[in-house]
């Protein structure tokens, strides 16, 4: 599992990605 925090001008969201879902969408995540 992967635990990620997304943040923008409106707030912060804590998320949990399960392995299959993370693998499917990891190319879309900007880690900066």
PyMOL Python script that loads the backbone (N, CA, C, O; Angstrom):
from pymol import cmd

cmd.read_pdbstr("""\
ATOM      1  N   UNK A   1       0.838  -1.181   0.000  1.00  0.00           N
ATOM      2  CA  UNK A   1       0.000   0.000   0.000  1.00  0.00           C
ATOM      3  C   UNK A   1       0.880   1.241   0.000  1.00  0.00           C
ATOM      4  O   UNK A   1       2.021   1.228   0.461  1.00  0.00           O
ATOM      5  N   UNK A   2       0.323   2.279  -0.518  1.00  0.00           N
ATOM      6  CA  UNK A   2       1.022   3.568  -0.595  1.00  0.00           C
ATOM      7  C   UNK A   2       0.126   4.615   0.065  1.00  0.00           C
ATOM      8  O   UNK A   2      -1.065   4.701  -0.232  1.00  0.00           O
ATOM      9  N   UNK A   3       0.708   5.403   0.956  1.00  0.00           N
ATOM     10  CA  UNK A   3      -0.020   6.471   1.628  1.00  0.00           C
ATOM     11  C   UNK A   3       0.475   7.793   1.068  1.00  0.00           C
ATOM     12  O   UNK A   3       1.669   8.087   1.124  1.00  0.00           O
ATOM     13  N   UNK A   4      -0.443   8.598   0.524  1.00  0.00           N
ATOM     14  CA  UNK A   4      -0.076   9.862  -0.098  1.00  0.00           C
ATOM     15  C   UNK A   4      -0.927  10.991   0.448  1.00  0.00           C
ATOM     16  O   UNK A   4      -2.072  10.792   0.855  1.00  0.00           O
ATOM     17  N   UNK A   5      -0.340  12.190   0.448  1.00  0.00           N
ATOM     18  CA  UNK A   5      -1.053  13.398   0.832  1.00  0.00           C
ATOM     19  C   UNK A   5      -1.123  14.308  -0.378  1.00  0.00           C
ATOM     20  O   UNK A   5      -0.101  14.618  -0.991  1.00  0.00           O
ATOM     21  N   UNK A   6      -2.327  14.734  -0.721  1.00  0.00           N
ATOM     22  CA  UNK A   6      -2.535  15.677  -1.815  1.00  0.00           C
ATOM     23  C   UNK A   6      -2.907  17.018  -1.211  1.00  0.00           C
ATOM     24  O   UNK A   6      -3.695  17.095  -0.268  1.00  0.00           O
ATOM     25  N   UNK A   7      -2.322  18.086  -1.776  1.00  0.00           N
ATOM     26  CA  UNK A   7      -2.570  19.418  -1.236  1.00  0.00           C
ATOM     27  C   UNK A   7      -2.718  20.421  -2.371  1.00  0.00           C
ATOM     28  O   UNK A   7      -1.985  20.371  -3.358  1.00  0.00           O
ATOM     29  N   UNK A   8      -3.674  21.331  -2.218  1.00  0.00           N
ATOM     30  CA  UNK A   8      -3.815  22.463  -3.125  1.00  0.00           C
ATOM     31  C   UNK A   8      -4.283  23.671  -2.315  1.00  0.00           C
ATOM     32  O   UNK A   8      -4.239  23.652  -1.085  1.00  0.00           O
ATOM     33  N   UNK A   9      -4.729  24.717  -3.005  1.00  0.00           N
ATOM     34  CA  UNK A   9      -5.116  25.952  -2.330  1.00  0.00           C
ATOM     35  C   UNK A   9      -6.323  25.769  -1.411  1.00  0.00           C
ATOM     36  O   UNK A   9      -6.528  26.562  -0.493  1.00  0.00           O
ATOM     37  N   UNK A  10      -7.119  24.733  -1.652  1.00  0.00           N
ATOM     38  CA  UNK A  10      -8.356  24.557  -0.889  1.00  0.00           C
ATOM     39  C   UNK A  10      -8.222  23.623   0.301  1.00  0.00           C
ATOM     40  O   UNK A  10      -9.095  23.605   1.168  1.00  0.00           O
ATOM     41  N   UNK A  11      -7.134  22.837   0.362  1.00  0.00           N
ATOM     42  CA  UNK A  11      -6.977  21.946   1.504  1.00  0.00           C
ATOM     43  C   UNK A  11      -6.050  20.781   1.247  1.00  0.00           C
ATOM     44  O   UNK A  11      -5.324  20.734   0.254  1.00  0.00           O
ATOM     45  N   UNK A  12      -6.099  19.833   2.183  1.00  0.00           N
ATOM     46  CA  UNK A  12      -5.234  18.654   2.171  1.00  0.00           C
ATOM     47  C   UNK A  12      -6.109  17.408   2.262  1.00  0.00           C
ATOM     48  O   UNK A  12      -7.099  17.384   2.993  1.00  0.00           O
ATOM     49  N   UNK A  13      -5.730  16.367   1.506  1.00  0.00           N
ATOM     50  CA  UNK A  13      -6.439  15.089   1.539  1.00  0.00           C
ATOM     51  C   UNK A  13      -5.418  13.981   1.747  1.00  0.00           C
ATOM     52  O   UNK A  13      -4.445  13.881   0.998  1.00  0.00           O
ATOM     53  N   UNK A  14      -5.634  13.147   2.764  1.00  0.00           N
ATOM     54  CA  UNK A  14      -4.809  11.970   3.011  1.00  0.00           C
ATOM     55  C   UNK A  14      -5.442  10.792   2.270  1.00  0.00           C
ATOM     56  O   UNK A  14      -6.653  10.588   2.356  1.00  0.00           O
ATOM     57  N   UNK A  15      -4.637  10.015   1.543  1.00  0.00           N
ATOM     58  CA  UNK A  15      -5.178   8.907   0.760  1.00  0.00           C
ATOM     59  C   UNK A  15      -4.397   7.621   0.997  1.00  0.00           C
ATOM     60  O   UNK A  15      -3.254   7.645   1.454  1.00  0.00           O
ATOM     61  N   UNK A  16      -5.024   6.516   0.684  1.00  0.00           N
ATOM     62  CA  UNK A  16      -4.396   5.199   0.715  1.00  0.00           C
ATOM     63  C   UNK A  16      -4.626   4.545  -0.639  1.00  0.00           C
ATOM     64  O   UNK A  16      -5.765   4.416  -1.088  1.00  0.00           O
ATOM     65  N   UNK A  17      -3.543   4.133  -1.287  1.00  0.00           N
ATOM     66  CA  UNK A  17      -3.638   3.416  -2.552  1.00  0.00           C
ATOM     67  C   UNK A  17      -3.267   1.960  -2.306  1.00  0.00           C
ATOM     68  O   UNK A  17      -2.220   1.663  -1.732  1.00  0.00           O
ATOM     69  N   UNK A  18      -4.134   1.063  -2.744  1.00  0.00           N
ATOM     70  CA  UNK A  18      -3.820  -0.350  -2.666  1.00  0.00           C
ATOM     71  C   UNK A  18      -2.904  -0.707  -3.833  1.00  0.00           C
ATOM     72  O   UNK A  18      -2.914  -0.013  -4.850  1.00  0.00           O
ATOM     73  N   UNK A  19      -2.110  -1.776  -3.712  1.00  0.00           N
ATOM     74  CA  UNK A  19      -1.053  -2.060  -4.691  1.00  0.00           C
ATOM     75  C   UNK A  19      -1.493  -2.040  -6.155  1.00  0.00           C
ATOM     76  O   UNK A  19      -0.836  -1.403  -6.978  1.00  0.00           O
ATOM     77  N   UNK A  20      -2.566  -2.708  -6.493  1.00  0.00           N
ATOM     78  CA  UNK A  20      -2.996  -2.767  -7.892  1.00  0.00           C
ATOM     79  C   UNK A  20      -3.409  -1.379  -8.394  1.00  0.00           C
ATOM     80  O   UNK A  20      -3.090  -1.009  -9.524  1.00  0.00           O
ATOM     81  N   UNK A  21      -4.107  -0.623  -7.571  1.00  0.00           N
ATOM     82  CA  UNK A  21      -4.539   0.724  -7.952  1.00  0.00           C
ATOM     83  C   UNK A  21      -3.345   1.658  -8.070  1.00  0.00           C
ATOM     84  O   UNK A  21      -3.265   2.448  -9.011  1.00  0.00           O
ATOM     85  N   UNK A  22      -2.417   1.575  -7.122  1.00  0.00           N
ATOM     86  CA  UNK A  22      -1.226   2.422  -7.185  1.00  0.00           C
ATOM     87  C   UNK A  22      -0.439   2.145  -8.461  1.00  0.00           C
ATOM     88  O   UNK A  22      -0.029   3.077  -9.153  1.00  0.00           O
ATOM     89  N   UNK A  23      -0.230   0.889  -8.771  1.00  0.00           N
ATOM     90  CA  UNK A  23       0.517   0.522  -9.981  1.00  0.00           C
ATOM     91  C   UNK A  23      -0.175   1.070 -11.235  1.00  0.00           C
ATOM     92  O   UNK A  23       0.486   1.499 -12.180  1.00  0.00           O
ATOM     93  N   UNK A  24      -1.495   1.050 -11.230  1.00  0.00           N
ATOM     94  CA  UNK A  24      -2.266   1.512 -12.389  1.00  0.00           C
ATOM     95  C   UNK A  24      -2.161   3.024 -12.596  1.00  0.00           C
ATOM     96  O   UNK A  24      -2.157   3.489 -13.736  1.00  0.00           O
ATOM     97  N   UNK A  25      -2.076   3.799 -11.508  1.00  0.00           N
ATOM     98  CA  UNK A  25      -2.128   5.254 -11.618  1.00  0.00           C
ATOM     99  C   UNK A  25      -0.846   5.982 -11.205  1.00  0.00           C
ATOM    100  O   UNK A  25      -0.815   7.212 -11.258  1.00  0.00           O
ATOM    101  N   UNK A  26       0.202   5.279 -10.801  1.00  0.00           N
ATOM    102  CA  UNK A  26       1.400   5.942 -10.272  1.00  0.00           C
ATOM    103  C   UNK A  26       2.061   6.871 -11.290  1.00  0.00           C
ATOM    104  O   UNK A  26       2.715   7.837 -10.897  1.00  0.00           O
ATOM    105  N   UNK A  27       1.910   6.605 -12.569  1.00  0.00           N
ATOM    106  CA  UNK A  27       2.516   7.471 -13.588  1.00  0.00           C
ATOM    107  C   UNK A  27       1.867   8.856 -13.629  1.00  0.00           C
ATOM    108  O   UNK A  27       2.428   9.783 -14.213  1.00  0.00           O
ATOM    109  N   UNK A  28       0.696   9.001 -13.015  1.00  0.00           N
ATOM    110  CA  UNK A  28      -0.022  10.277 -13.031  1.00  0.00           C
ATOM    111  C   UNK A  28       0.312  11.160 -11.824  1.00  0.00           C
ATOM    112  O   UNK A  28      -0.131  12.306 -11.755  1.00  0.00           O
ATOM    113  N   UNK A  29       1.087  10.635 -10.877  1.00  0.00           N
ATOM    114  CA  UNK A  29       1.361  11.356  -9.636  1.00  0.00           C
ATOM    115  C   UNK A  29       2.607  12.216  -9.789  1.00  0.00           C
ATOM    116  O   UNK A  29       3.671  11.730 -10.171  1.00  0.00           O
ATOM    117  N   UNK A  30       2.458  13.498  -9.487  1.00  0.00           N
ATOM    118  CA  UNK A  30       3.588  14.436  -9.481  1.00  0.00           C
ATOM    119  C   UNK A  30       4.109  14.521  -8.053  1.00  0.00           C
ATOM    120  O   UNK A  30       3.406  15.013  -7.170  1.00  0.00           O
ATOM    121  N   UNK A  31       5.305  14.058  -7.817  1.00  0.00           N
ATOM    122  CA  UNK A  31       5.843  13.990  -6.457  1.00  0.00           C
ATOM    123  C   UNK A  31       6.532  15.272  -6.006  1.00  0.00           C
ATOM    124  O   UNK A  31       7.214  15.271  -4.981  1.00  0.00           O
ATOM    125  N   UNK A  32       6.373  16.341  -6.731  1.00  0.00           N
ATOM    126  CA  UNK A  32       6.987  17.607  -6.322  1.00  0.00           C
ATOM    127  C   UNK A  32       6.023  18.359  -5.517  1.00  0.00           C
ATOM    128  O   UNK A  32       6.325  19.462  -5.062  1.00  0.00           O
TER     129      UNK A  32
END
""", "prot")
cmd.dss("prot")
cmd.show_as("cartoon", "prot")
cmd.util.cbc("prot")
cmd.orient("prot")
